[in-house]
Amino acid sequence: MSKGYSKNSKNAKINRFLLFLLLATSFWILTKFSREFTSSMTAKIKYENIPETAALADNNAKEITFDLTANGFEILFYKFKQPTITVPVTKYYANDKGLFTISRSELLRMVSANFNRNLAIKNLSIEELTVHLDPIVLKRVRVAAKTDIKFKNGFKAVDSIRLIPDSITISGPSGSLKNINAIETELISINNVEKNIAETVKVVSPGNEIVSIKPNKVEFQLVVAEFSQGQFTLPVEVINLPPDMNVKMVPNAVSVTFDVSVNDFASISKDSFRVVCDYSQRNKEENFMLPYLEKKPQNVYNVVFEPKKIDFFILK
């Protein structure tokens, strides 16, 4: 009986101590936070009602700091709930100017509008708010195809990619458009291609600063054909040789390998090519010349010479 009474008495003392501690702490907090403090605050600047003929420049202020004098509870509240200054751009902006300025007194009024009563606001980080705008302009830029095209074995593109139209008009802030000279299509990804491609693809905006893209779609065209490899052994001619000079070339013929579409293969002959060496461009130290094609059909690709250089000897 005495043990139980002693234990209950001890618990009662602990509970009374905790109660007094809680009351003392609460009283201290109320006393402490009821007093006035001056604290540095940050307000976010939000721009709205931007006219269609202009866009915000990148160098505009995004926040403002100031000193707020209020009781501790209010300071704590506004530390968690960041104030916001809303700037209605159309109210101040004139179309013939690229900027406008909000005075210190007006800025102070905007900051004060965030608070429930007239608290002391001092030491604004800026004396006045200058807002810069870029006029919306038009610019003609080329379209670049973004592709991941894999051909079926034996098939290749006959010509380069064709986009219709190959250039488009974009609009946006002059500062943002200054460095944009091309704009890409969405990715065109096709595997095992064995026939012509013709499809409509979207043009992708390079960033949020672009206001409009016209047209926003283009026609993608690529001519595809089956290819075969051809090979001829062709004589090498020397040009720009001085009068009364004879040279002997080793070898005096080269093997020319090329790719040509199956449909055009029959139209290609040795007479379609002319291989020459330019004596004026010779390597004088090692006595060799580089062959090149002075004439070739337009519909052959990936031309390779073997050998790639021709030795020569001057005959006396």
Rosetta silent file (secondary structure, phi, psi, omega in degrees, C-alpha in Angstrom):
SEQUENCE: MSKGYSKNSKNAKINRFLLFLLLATSFWILTKFSREFTSSMTAKIKYENIPETAALADNNAKEITFDLTANGFEILFYKFKQPTITVPVTKYYANDKGLFTISRSELLRMVSANFNRNLAIKNLSIEELTVHLDPIVLKRVRVAAKTDIKFKNGFKAVDSIRLIPDSITISGPSGSLKNINAIETELISINNVEKNIAETVKVVSPGNEIVSIKPNKVEFQLVVAEFSQGQFTLPVEVINLPPDMNVKMVPNAVSVTFDVSVNDFASISKDSFRVVCDYSQRNKEENFMLPYLEKKPQNVYNVVFEPKKIDFFILK
SCORE:     score description
SCORE:     0.000 S_00000001
   1 L     0.000  -43.312 -178.695    0.000    0.000    0.000 S_00000001
   2 H   -69.284  -33.461  178.536    2.804    2.383    0.906 S_00000001
   3 H   -65.641  -42.605 -179.151    4.740    1.518   -2.299 S_00000001
   4 H   -66.424  -39.788 -179.371    1.751    2.359   -4.489 S_00000001
   5 H   -65.753  -40.381  179.986    1.110    5.631   -2.693 S_00000001
   6 H   -64.378  -40.411 -179.996    4.765    6.630   -3.023 S_00000001
   7 H   -66.308  -41.989  179.643    4.766    5.854   -6.785 S_00000001
   8 H   -65.425  -37.896  179.753    1.564    7.857   -7.387 S_00000001
   9 H   -65.506  -39.188  179.261    2.968   10.775   -5.428 S_00000001
  10 H   -66.168  -42.354  178.690    6.166   10.743   -7.522 S_00000001
  11 H   -63.512  -38.843 -179.665    4.189   10.683  -10.788 S_00000001
  12 H   -63.936  -39.245  178.688    2.031   13.579   -9.591 S_00000001
  13 H   -65.141  -40.657  179.128    5.143   15.650   -8.889 S_00000001
  14 H   -64.581  -43.323  179.718    6.538   14.918  -12.385 S_00000001
  15 H   -62.979  -41.397  179.015    3.229   15.866  -14.009 S_00000001
  16 H   -65.227  -38.350  178.714    3.080   19.115  -12.049 S_00000001
  17 H   -63.064  -45.902  179.229    6.668   19.898  -13.069 S_00000001
  18 H   -63.058  -37.977  178.620    5.911   19.249  -16.751 S_00000001
  19 H   -63.564  -46.368  179.018    2.778   21.415  -16.519 S_00000001
  20 H   -63.845  -38.044  178.274    4.712   24.288  -14.983 S_00000001
  21 H   -63.517  -41.355  178.892    7.461   23.846  -17.603 S_00000001
  22 H   -65.282  -42.534  179.513    4.875   23.970  -20.385 S_00000001
  23 H   -65.741  -40.214 -179.848    3.242   27.073  -18.917 S_00000001
  24 H   -66.334  -41.535  178.488    6.601   28.764  -18.448 S_00000001
  25 H   -64.204  -44.303  179.172    7.660   27.936  -21.998 S_00000001
  26 H   -61.743  -42.662  179.043    4.365   29.165  -23.418 S_00000001
  27 H   -63.328  -40.538  179.610    4.642   32.369  -21.402 S_00000001
  28 H   -64.595  -42.475  179.729    8.214   32.871  -22.616 S_00000001
  29 H   -63.697  -44.473  179.897    7.196   32.315  -26.253 S_00000001
  30 H   -63.019  -41.584  179.898    4.252   34.709  -25.937 S_00000001
  31 H   -67.048  -44.731 -176.915    6.437   37.303  -24.274 S_00000001
  32 H   -65.591  -49.719 -173.376    9.299   36.843  -26.728 S_00000001
  33 H   -82.477   -9.396  176.165    7.278   36.790  -29.947 S_00000001
  34 H   -79.083  -16.511  179.903    4.908   39.579  -28.887 S_00000001
  35 L   -78.325  160.443  179.533    7.779   42.029  -29.063 S_00000001
  36 E   -83.169  141.844  176.656    8.657   43.863  -32.266 S_00000001
  37 E  -130.211  157.036  170.530   11.500   42.675  -34.454 S_00000001
  38 E  -116.247  122.509 -175.585   13.076   43.978  -37.631 S_00000001
  39 E  -134.193  148.159  176.732   13.897   41.238  -40.119 S_00000001
  40 E   -77.381  132.305 -178.906   15.062   41.099  -43.728 S_00000001
  41 E  -123.766  157.665  176.738   12.361   39.796  -46.086 S_00000001
  42 E  -125.406  130.099  177.714   12.308   38.796  -49.771 S_00000001
  43 E  -114.143  135.457  177.070    9.346   39.363  -52.075 S_00000001
  44 E   -80.401  139.293  177.973    8.929   37.627  -55.435 S_00000001
  45 E  -100.115  123.303 -179.200    8.121   39.869  -58.420 S_00000001
  46 E  -115.981  122.969  179.758    5.395   38.529  -60.697 S_00000001
  47 E   -99.082  130.854 -179.790    4.773   40.151  -64.085 S_00000001
  48 E  -139.449  170.654 -178.678    1.313   39.747  -65.612 S_00000001
  49 L    55.641   49.199  178.135   -0.897   41.177  -68.389 S_00000001
  50 L   -78.762  129.338 -177.478    2.035   41.338  -70.833 S_00000001
  51 L   -64.868  155.738 -178.295    0.893   42.826  -74.189 S_00000001
  52 L   -68.429  -20.135 -176.544    0.931   40.661  -77.323 S_00000001
  53 L   -89.116    3.074 -177.727    3.343   43.043  -79.057 S_00000001
  54 E  -148.782  167.845  177.021    6.136   42.595  -76.520 S_00000001
  55 E  -142.700  153.302  179.912    7.820   40.083  -74.214 S_00000001
  56 E   -65.705  136.340  173.751    9.766   40.398  -70.991 S_00000001
  57 L   -74.668  162.923 -175.801   13.525   40.744  -71.395 S_00000001
  58 L   -74.976  -19.860 -171.793   15.753   38.275  -69.532 S_00000001
  59 L   -94.039   16.219  179.605   17.439   40.887  -67.317 S_00000001
  60 L   -77.111  148.875  179.298   14.380   41.980  -65.319 S_00000001
  61 L   -63.273  139.780 -179.515   14.440   41.784  -61.519 S_00000001
  62 L  -107.589  -13.243  177.668   12.818   38.634  -60.142 S_00000001
  63 E  -158.169  165.277  179.521   12.717   39.606  -56.467 S_00000001
  64 E  -138.565  142.165  177.712   13.183   42.507  -54.054 S_00000001
  65 E  -111.503  155.349 -178.557   14.429   42.549  -50.453 S_00000001
  66 E  -162.586  167.787  176.409   13.425   44.922  -47.647 S_00000001
  67 E  -100.349  131.378 -179.970   13.324   45.228  -43.861 S_00000001
  68 E  -116.981  127.413  175.648   10.018   44.479  -42.108 S_00000001
  69 E  -105.045  117.874 -177.991    9.279   45.597  -38.552 S_00000001
  70 E  -161.122  174.006  177.358    6.529   43.507  -36.913 S_00000001
  71 E   -73.346  166.084 -173.469    5.954   41.229  -33.952 S_00000001
  72 H   -59.871  -35.078  179.799    7.628   37.836  -33.904 S_00000001
  73 H   -66.346  -40.950  179.808    4.507   35.940  -34.903 S_00000001
  74 H   -68.817  -40.752  177.230    3.996   38.080  -37.996 S_00000001
  75 H   -58.789  -46.510 -179.132    7.661   37.833  -38.946 S_00000001
  76 H   -62.255  -40.188 -179.731    7.485   34.054  -38.641 S_00000001
  77 H   -62.373  -46.251 -176.658    4.276   33.924  -40.722 S_00000001
  78 H   -77.724  -14.349  171.550    5.718   35.965  -43.589 S_00000001
  79 H   -69.760  -35.719  179.257    8.928   33.946  -43.542 S_00000001
  80 H   -83.559  -34.556  179.762    6.844   30.892  -44.471 S_00000001
  81 L  -106.897   94.275 -175.151    4.430   32.730  -46.761 S_00000001
  82 L   -65.620  128.201  177.936    6.658   34.660  -49.163 S_00000001
  83 L   -66.425  154.224  179.515    5.127   37.993  -50.244 S_00000001
  84 E  -130.295  132.973  174.459    4.560   38.606  -53.973 S_00000001
  85 E  -100.234  120.760  179.833    4.600   41.870  -55.878 S_00000001
  86 E   -99.536  121.984 -179.159    2.296   41.752  -58.903 S_00000001
  87 E  -107.729  107.095  176.119    3.247   44.120  -61.739 S_00000001
  88 E   -78.185   99.584 -170.023    0.431   44.658  -64.311 S_00000001
  89 H   -59.764  -42.343 -176.843    2.632   45.412  -67.337 S_00000001
  90 H   -62.882  -21.886  179.899   -0.092   46.850  -69.585 S_00000001
  91 H   -68.966  -30.098 -173.537   -0.826   49.512  -66.958 S_00000001
  92 H  -111.865  -21.165 -170.157    2.636   51.050  -67.346 S_00000001
  93 L   -81.345  136.708  172.710    3.907   49.959  -70.781 S_00000001
  94 L  -113.655  134.637 -173.188    3.858   52.249  -73.822 S_00000001
  95 L   -61.127  -25.490 -176.097    4.251   50.608  -77.251 S_00000001
  96 L   -87.949    3.079 -179.826    6.811   53.144  -78.453 S_00000001
  97 L  -125.692  154.596 -179.199    9.226   52.427  -75.591 S_00000001
  98 L   -98.465    5.686 -179.958   11.203   49.382  -74.594 S_00000001
  99 E  -158.913  165.889  170.140   10.959   49.921  -70.850 S_00000001
 100 E  -147.004  161.200 -175.461    9.029   51.568  -68.020 S_00000001
 101 E  -126.057  134.863  174.892    9.878   52.516  -64.446 S_00000001
 102 E  -103.774  125.177 -174.391    7.888   52.108  -61.240 S_00000001
 103 L   -67.968  166.922  179.835    8.767   54.745  -58.631 S_00000001
 104 H   -62.050  -43.292 -178.657    9.898   54.001  -55.092 S_00000001
 105 H   -64.222  -39.456  178.267    6.614   55.197  -53.581 S_00000001
 106 H   -69.463  -38.167  178.240    4.585   52.988  -55.941 S_00000001
 107 H   -65.100  -40.165  177.989    6.901   50.071  -55.289 S_00000001
 108 H   -64.096  -37.833  177.903    6.504   50.581  -51.550 S_00000001
 109 H   -65.198  -39.975  178.811    2.726   50.555  -51.966 S_00000001
 110 H   -63.612  -40.728  178.790    2.929   47.252  -53.889 S_00000001
 111 H   -66.348  -44.182 -177.986    5.031   45.696  -51.150 S_00000001
 112 H   -62.846  -27.074 -177.973    2.719   46.973  -48.392 S_00000001
 113 L   -65.416  -12.163 -179.612   -0.301   45.427  -50.125 S_00000001
 114 L   -81.720  -14.619 -170.127    0.954   41.992  -49.051 S_00000001
 115 L  -109.703  152.581 -173.449    0.492   42.659  -45.337 S_00000001
 116 L   -68.263  -30.450  179.553   -2.623   42.696  -43.160 S_00000001
 117 L  -142.641  177.121 -175.078   -1.934   46.109  -41.609 S_00000001
 118 L   -76.406   84.624  176.818    0.435   49.028  -42.020 S_00000001
 119 L   -85.120  158.354 -177.879    3.663   47.456  -40.880 S_00000001
 120 E   -77.517  117.841  179.460    6.933   49.350  -41.064 S_00000001
 121 E  -118.780  123.399 -176.177    8.706   48.593  -44.342 S_00000001
 122 E  -138.076  168.470  170.696   12.117   50.130  -44.915 S_00000001
 123 L    55.953   54.605  173.300   15.335   49.774  -46.893 S_00000001
 124 L   -60.059  140.853 -177.670   14.046   48.520  -50.235 S_00000001
 125 L   -69.080  -19.115  176.367   16.883   46.861  -52.152 S_00000001
 126 L  -131.833  142.779 -178.872   16.101   49.001  -55.217 S_00000001
 127 L   -74.197  -32.453  177.478   15.075   52.646  -55.360 S_00000001
 128 L  -153.043  155.607 -178.023   12.835   52.063  -58.371 S_00000001
 129 E  -104.014  114.328  176.128   11.865   49.100  -60.546 S_00000001
 130 E  -100.325  123.493 -177.388   12.824   49.371  -64.220 S_00000001
 131 E  -109.652  122.994 -179.575   11.117   46.783  -66.422 S_00000001
 132 E  -100.508  138.353  176.989   12.628   46.023  -69.850 S_00000001
 133 E  -128.673  145.967  175.008   10.587   44.570  -72.716 S_00000001
 134 E  -102.929  134.515  176.066   11.595   43.262  -76.131 S_00000001
 135 E   -67.927  147.343  175.595    9.330   43.964  -79.092 S_00000001
 136 E   -77.531  125.239 -178.671    7.900   40.913  -80.850 S_00000001
 137 E  -124.676  165.431  176.712    9.548   40.583  -84.278 S_00000001
 138 E  -104.954  143.986  177.580    9.340   38.206  -87.240 S_00000001
 139 E  -145.218  136.374  176.876   12.319   36.250  -88.552 S_00000001
 140 E   -92.240  124.151 -179.307   12.732   33.847  -91.462 S_00000001
 141 E  -131.421  156.080  179.238   14.852   30.804  -90.568 S_00000001
 142 E   -79.971  157.275  177.878   15.733   27.571  -92.346 S_00000001
 143 E  -103.033  133.428  178.184   14.296   24.222  -91.306 S_00000001
 144 E  -115.255  130.395 -179.431   16.675   21.362  -90.432 S_00000001
 145 L   -80.894  129.544  175.126   15.479   17.754  -90.483 S_00000001
 146 L  -100.061  112.943 -169.730   16.250   15.707  -87.375 S_00000001
 147 E  -129.719  154.466  169.178   16.492   12.114  -88.580 S_00000001
 148 E  -142.309   79.677 -173.118   17.369    8.584  -87.553 S_00000001
 149 E  -110.550  126.867  178.670   16.918    6.687  -90.819 S_00000001
 150 E  -119.755  127.477 -174.965   18.327    3.211  -91.408 S_00000001
 151 E   -91.675  152.071  171.789   18.184    1.705  -94.893 S_00000001
 152 L   -67.918  149.506 -179.514   17.590   -1.886  -95.871 S_00000001
 153 L   -52.908  129.651  179.185   20.710   -3.615  -97.202 S_00000001
 154 L    91.486   -6.562 -178.623   21.423   -2.488 -100.746 S_00000001
 155 E  -112.778  144.671  179.713   19.242    0.649 -100.522 S_00000001
 156 E  -147.640  167.526  174.072   20.377    4.251 -100.185 S_00000001
 157 E   -76.722  132.994  179.143   19.126    7.797 -100.609 S_00000001
 158 L   -75.452  -35.427 -177.444   19.437    8.971 -104.198 S_00000001
 159 L  -140.121 -179.705  179.335   19.596   12.634 -103.213 S_00000001
 160 L   -75.285  165.649  179.066   19.643   14.789 -100.104 S_00000001
 161 L   -63.248  141.537  177.573   16.596   15.339  -97.897 S_00000001
 162 E  -119.487  128.791  176.976   14.057   17.796  -99.237 S_00000001
 163 E  -115.632  133.310 -179.956   11.841   19.904  -96.967 S_00000001
 164 E  -127.397  113.355   -6.107    8.869   21.858  -98.315 S_00000001
 165 L   -75.422  162.506 -178.924    9.019   24.665  -97.358 S_00000001
 166 L   -92.471   -1.009  175.009   12.689   24.743  -96.440 S_00000001
 167 E  -146.171  152.991 -176.651   12.305   27.892  -94.342 S_00000001
 168 E  -137.516  170.551  179.758    9.602   29.206  -92.009 S_00000001
 169 E  -108.189  126.207  175.365    8.698   32.375  -90.114 S_00000001
 170 E  -114.945  154.585  177.166    9.044   32.534  -86.337 S_00000001
 171 E  -129.775  148.076 -179.468    8.045   35.361  -84.028 S_00000001
 172 E   171.252 -175.590  178.596    9.298   36.284  -80.588 S_00000001
 173 E   -61.096  139.410 -176.624   11.378   38.813  -78.643 S_00000001
 174 H   -58.887  -38.672  179.636   14.115   40.337  -80.783 S_00000001
 175 H   -64.880  -36.207 -178.534   16.786   39.468  -78.211 S_00000001
 176 H   -75.935  -32.372 -177.087   15.751   35.808  -78.089 S_00000001
 177 H   -82.423  -11.655 -173.022   15.553   35.416  -81.887 S_00000001
 178 L   -56.694  -40.780 -175.336   18.941   36.998  -82.519 S_00000001
 179 L  -100.348    9.593  178.215   20.906   33.751  -82.297 S_00000001
 180 L   -98.631  112.650 -179.609   18.307   31.443  -83.871 S_00000001
 181 L  -114.762  -11.534  178.547   19.177   30.751  -87.516 S_00000001
 182 E  -150.270  156.061  179.834   17.597   27.306  -87.906 S_00000001
 183 E  -137.612  137.048 -172.086   14.815   25.309  -86.315 S_00000001
 184 E   -91.072  157.100  170.095   14.545   21.508  -86.234 S_00000001
 185 E   -84.399  168.704  170.048   11.727   19.138  -87.076 S_00000001
 186 L   -64.984  161.246 -176.621   10.579   16.474  -84.684 S_00000001
 187 L   -64.779  128.302  175.556   12.639   13.273  -84.891 S_00000001
 188 E  -103.760  104.991 -175.214   11.950   11.222  -88.025 S_00000001
 189 E  -117.124  114.323 -178.909   12.888    7.647  -87.104 S_00000001
 190 E  -138.596  137.031  178.544   12.405    4.886  -89.721 S_00000001
 191 E  -111.942  156.571  175.779   14.096    1.465  -90.056 S_00000001
 192 E    52.976   47.932 -178.383   14.629   -0.838  -93.084 S_00000001
 193 E   -73.498  130.194  178.304   13.825    1.865  -95.619 S_00000001
 194 L  -138.098    6.364  178.093   13.470    0.545  -99.177 S_00000001
 195 L  -145.125  168.609 -177.609   11.136    3.054 -100.820 S_00000001
 196 L   -58.435  146.554  177.881   10.659    6.796 -101.122 S_00000001
 197 E  -110.424  132.562  174.943    9.641    8.691  -97.992 S_00000001
 198 E  -149.210  108.501 -179.828    7.049   11.465  -98.077 S_00000001
 199 E  -152.472  159.327  179.180    5.381   12.546  -94.872 S_00000001
 200 E   -92.039  132.188 -179.386    4.355   15.630  -92.938 S_00000001
 201 E  -128.091  151.851  179.193    6.378   16.445  -89.814 S_00000001
 202 E   -82.883  152.154  173.054    6.027   19.052  -87.102 S_00000001
 203 E   -96.371  133.235 -174.100    8.545   21.789  -86.455 S_00000001
 204 L   -97.420  129.086  177.840    9.738   21.858  -82.845 S_00000001
 205 L   -67.810  132.489 -179.287   10.011   25.155  -80.976 S_00000001
 206 L   -76.737   -6.093 -179.846   13.548   25.675  -79.604 S_00000001
 207 L   178.443  167.586 -178.004   12.241   27.388  -76.451 S_00000001
 208 L   -68.450  -16.028 -178.048    9.371   29.049  -74.633 S_00000001
 209 L   -73.263  -16.277  178.350   10.444   32.459  -75.923 S_00000001
 210 L   -75.357  123.425 -177.854    9.111   31.612  -79.407 S_00000001
 211 L   -82.929  -44.471 -178.718    5.623   33.087  -79.726 S_00000001
 212 E  -149.467  155.173  176.245    4.591   31.517  -83.047 S_00000001
 213 E  -131.815  120.554 -178.188    5.879   29.264  -85.850 S_00000001
 214 E  -135.220  123.181  -11.008    4.284   29.551  -89.286 S_00000001
 215 L   -74.285  160.016 -178.993    3.865   27.084  -90.797 S_00000001
 216 L   -96.991    7.983  175.525    4.393   24.650  -87.935 S_00000001
 217 E  -138.285  147.724  177.212    4.537   21.615  -90.264 S_00000001
 218 E  -134.312  161.963  176.963    6.639   20.816  -93.330 S_00000001
 219 E   -92.060  124.726  179.350    6.710   18.078  -95.953 S_00000001
 220 E  -100.687  124.182 -178.954    9.653   15.687  -95.609 S_00000001
 221 E  -130.605  137.483  176.428   10.741   13.975  -98.842 S_00000001
 222 E  -146.843  122.538  179.285   13.555   11.513  -99.539 S_00000001
 223 L   -87.240  128.520 -175.119   14.082    9.576 -102.771 S_00000001
 224 E  -123.987  142.977  178.497   15.351    6.032 -102.156 S_00000001
 225 E  -147.223  160.691  174.842   16.613    3.435 -104.598 S_00000001
 226 E   -80.951  135.125 -175.531   18.347    0.079 -104.654 S_00000001
 227 E  -114.336  153.071  174.543   22.054    0.447 -105.358 S_00000001
 228 E  -132.254  162.123 -178.953   24.686   -1.719 -106.936 S_00000001
 229 E  -102.335  133.031  176.952   28.437   -1.318 -107.138 S_00000001
 230 E  -115.358  159.470 -179.127   30.188   -0.666 -110.426 S_00000001
 231 E  -150.911  133.970  175.766   33.872   -0.742 -111.323 S_00000001
 232 E  -132.526  150.017  168.173   35.932    0.386 -114.309 S_00000001
 233 E  -100.488  118.796 -170.852   39.619    0.477 -115.068 S_00000001
 234 E  -120.356  140.730  175.379   40.230    3.899 -116.585 S_00000001
 235 E   -69.064  152.312  179.337   43.295    5.475 -118.232 S_00000001
 236 E  -106.889  127.559  177.346   44.834    8.488 -116.510 S_00000001
 237 E  -100.875  148.636  177.304   45.464   11.662 -118.523 S_00000001
 238 E  -105.614  131.380  177.422   48.011   14.323 -117.578 S_00000001
 239 E  -116.505  163.055 -179.595   47.053   17.975 -117.886 S_00000001
 240 L    57.877   35.124  176.898   49.129   21.177 -117.635 S_00000001
 241 L   -84.917  131.541 -179.684   52.210   19.323 -118.877 S_00000001
 242 L   -58.657  151.580  178.518   54.894   21.725 -120.233 S_00000001
 243 L   -59.968  146.662  177.584   55.464   21.638 -124.033 S_00000001
 244 L    63.469   22.907  176.384   57.977   19.120 -125.310 S_00000001
 245 L  -118.294  135.218  176.332   57.895   17.153 -122.046 S_00000001
 246 E  -119.528  140.058  177.769   56.961   13.529 -121.762 S_00000001
 247 E  -128.576  151.204  174.501   56.251   11.663 -118.544 S_00000001
 248 E  -111.847  128.055 -177.944   55.707    8.050 -117.761 S_00000001
 249 E  -104.615  140.713 -179.797   53.109    7.255 -115.095 S_00000001
 250 E  -131.029  109.247   -5.669   53.185    4.163 -112.930 S_00000001
 251 L   -80.198  171.112  179.814   50.558    2.907 -113.143 S_00000001
 252 L  -101.024   12.374  176.877   48.966    4.632 -116.127 S_00000001
 253 E  -148.136  155.240  179.388   45.435    3.497 -115.220 S_00000001
 254 E  -129.867  154.089  174.508   43.353    3.374 -112.038 S_00000001
 255 E   -92.903  125.174 -179.354   40.499    1.247 -110.835 S_00000001
 256 E  -112.204  119.373  177.772   37.411    3.362 -110.099 S_00000001
 257 E  -109.690  141.256 -175.460   34.721    1.858 -107.878 S_00000001
 258 E  -153.097  162.154  173.816   31.372    3.579 -107.394 S_00000001
 259 E  -105.373  138.813  178.998   27.783    3.096 -106.257 S_00000001
 260 E  -147.024  147.712  179.751   24.913    3.611 -108.661 S_00000001
 261 E   -66.101  150.212 -179.098   21.217    2.859 -108.482 S_00000001
 262 H   -57.834  -36.868 -178.429   20.078   -0.348 -110.154 S_00000001
 263 H   -67.066  -28.303 -176.473   17.825    1.666 -112.473 S_00000001
 264 H   -99.988   -3.568 -172.058   20.743    3.790 -113.738 S_00000001
 265 H   -58.183  -42.341 -175.520   23.365    1.054 -113.904 S_00000001
 266 H   -67.201  -21.814 -177.036   22.911    0.334 -117.618 S_00000001
 267 H   -86.161   -4.203 -177.354   23.407    3.998 -118.543 S_00000001
 268 L   -96.457  131.640  177.713   26.889    4.177 -117.001 S_00000001
 269 L  -138.745  175.047  178.495   29.944    3.433 -119.183 S_00000001
 270 H   -60.848  -33.298 -178.782   33.655    4.151 -119.209 S_00000001
 271 H   -68.084  -11.071  179.034   33.029    7.155 -121.415 S_00000001
 272 H   -77.505  -10.066 -175.900   31.031    8.676 -118.561 S_00000001
 273 L  -120.349  155.601  168.273   34.285    9.242 -116.645 S_00000001
 274 E  -144.464  120.127  179.934   37.530   11.105 -117.172 S_00000001
 275 E  -105.678  130.466 -178.783   40.440   10.679 -114.752 S_00000001
 276 E  -132.568  159.540  168.347   43.262   13.236 -114.849 S_00000001
 277 E  -122.878  134.804 -178.608   46.423   14.191 -112.985 S_00000001
 278 E   -96.496  111.697 -177.582   47.453   17.842 -112.852 S_00000001
 279 H   -61.608  -32.731 -179.026   51.196   18.155 -113.424 S_00000001
 280 H   -68.681  -17.315  179.887   51.202   21.686 -111.929 S_00000001
 281 H  -105.302   17.007 -175.950   49.945   20.211 -108.632 S_00000001
 282 L   -66.933  158.852  170.371   52.526   17.406 -108.516 S_00000001
 283 E   -87.220  107.829 -172.843   54.563   16.485 -105.455 S_00000001
 284 L   -73.620  -29.622 -176.799   58.013   17.591 -106.561 S_00000001
 285 L   -75.342  -38.698 -175.908   59.938   15.955 -103.745 S_00000001
 286 L  -109.852    2.127  175.912   58.500   12.455 -104.121 S_00000001
 287 L    54.976   59.660  171.254   57.475   12.610 -107.806 S_00000001
 288 E  -143.081  160.569  177.944   53.846   11.621 -107.618 S_00000001
 289 E  -128.752  154.901  179.918   50.479   13.089 -108.641 S_00000001
 290 L  -102.800  122.655  178.928   46.975   12.616 -107.254 S_00000001
 291 L   -75.096  149.774  173.586   44.293   11.485 -109.698 S_00000001
 292 E  -148.970  162.047 -178.122   40.865   13.081 -109.636 S_00000001
 293 E   -87.213  116.274  173.116   37.682   12.913 -111.648 S_00000001
 294 E   -84.914  -23.984  178.556   37.285   15.741 -114.100 S_00000001
 295 E  -143.544  135.714  175.257   34.077   14.181 -115.399 S_00000001
 296 L  -157.431  156.159  176.444   31.609   11.784 -113.830 S_00000001
 297 L   -67.084  149.597  179.922   27.869   11.082 -113.992 S_00000001
 298 L   -70.700  -21.495 -173.023   25.756   12.946 -111.455 S_00000001
 299 L   -98.856   21.516  172.764   24.024    9.760 -110.356 S_00000001
 300 E  -111.493  149.516 -173.881   27.104    7.897 -109.054 S_00000001
 301 E  -137.088  162.753  174.758   28.207    8.065 -105.411 S_00000001
 302 E    53.168   51.939 -179.872   31.060    7.002 -103.127 S_00000001
 303 E   -75.386  131.168 -178.675   33.704    7.034 -105.866 S_00000001
 304 E  -129.529  133.229  176.714   36.980    5.407 -104.762 S_00000001
 305 E   -96.249  147.632  171.210   40.340    5.331 -106.628 S_00000001
 306 E  -147.145  115.154    0.600   42.869    2.549 -106.441 S_00000001
 307 L   -77.558  170.472 -175.582   45.713    3.420 -106.311 S_00000001
 308 L   -94.117   -5.553  174.173   45.255    6.856 -104.783 S_00000001
 309 L  -144.378  152.758 -176.407   48.481    8.309 -106.141 S_00000001
 310 E  -119.534  122.336  173.981   50.414    7.947 -109.399 S_00000001
 311 E   -78.568  151.256  178.278   54.213    7.932 -109.582 S_00000001
 312 E  -141.758  154.504  178.102   55.788    9.543 -112.634 S_00000001
 313 E  -129.617  138.242  178.923   59.130    9.709 -114.404 S_00000001
 314 E   -86.426  126.761 -179.738   60.263   12.407 -116.805 S_00000001
 315 E   -91.510  132.716 -178.896   61.407   10.987 -120.107 S_00000001
 316 L  -107.649    0.000    0.000   64.371   12.613 -121.755 S_00000001
